């Protein structure tokens, strides 16, 4: 499967150390950022 074969991706959460780098990576694959948010709360703590 190639990046061109991906038609749709929904409800995907990916934990990364460098958000801007991760966004650039996926944009290079042809994906479009629709939104981003910070996850907060005790359950999300590392």
N, C-alpha and C positions, 0 to 999 in steps of 0.2 A: 504494500500500500504506500502510495506517495502522498505528499501534502495536497497535491492537486485532486486526489480522490476523496478528500474530506468534503462532504457537502454541508454538514451542519454539526455543531457541537453545542450542547446545552448544559446548564447547571454544572459547570466544571470549576472546582476549586483546586488551586495549585499553590502550595506553600513554597516561597522562594526567599532567598536572602537579599537579593537586589531586584526590587520590583521593576525599575526602569529598564534594566538589562533583560529581564524576562519578557517585558512588553515588546521590546525591540526584536527579540528572538522570534516571538510568535508573529509579529508583523512581517518579518522577513519570510515567514512561511505562507504569507498571504492572508492571514487572519486579521480581523478588524476588532479593535477594542470597543465594547459597547458600554462599559462602566467598570468602576473599581470602588472598593470600600475597605475600610479597616475592620477586622474582626476583633471585638473587645470582649472582655469578661473573663472570669476565673477559669472557665472551661477551655478557653482558647490560649491560656498561658503556656509557655514552653517550660 
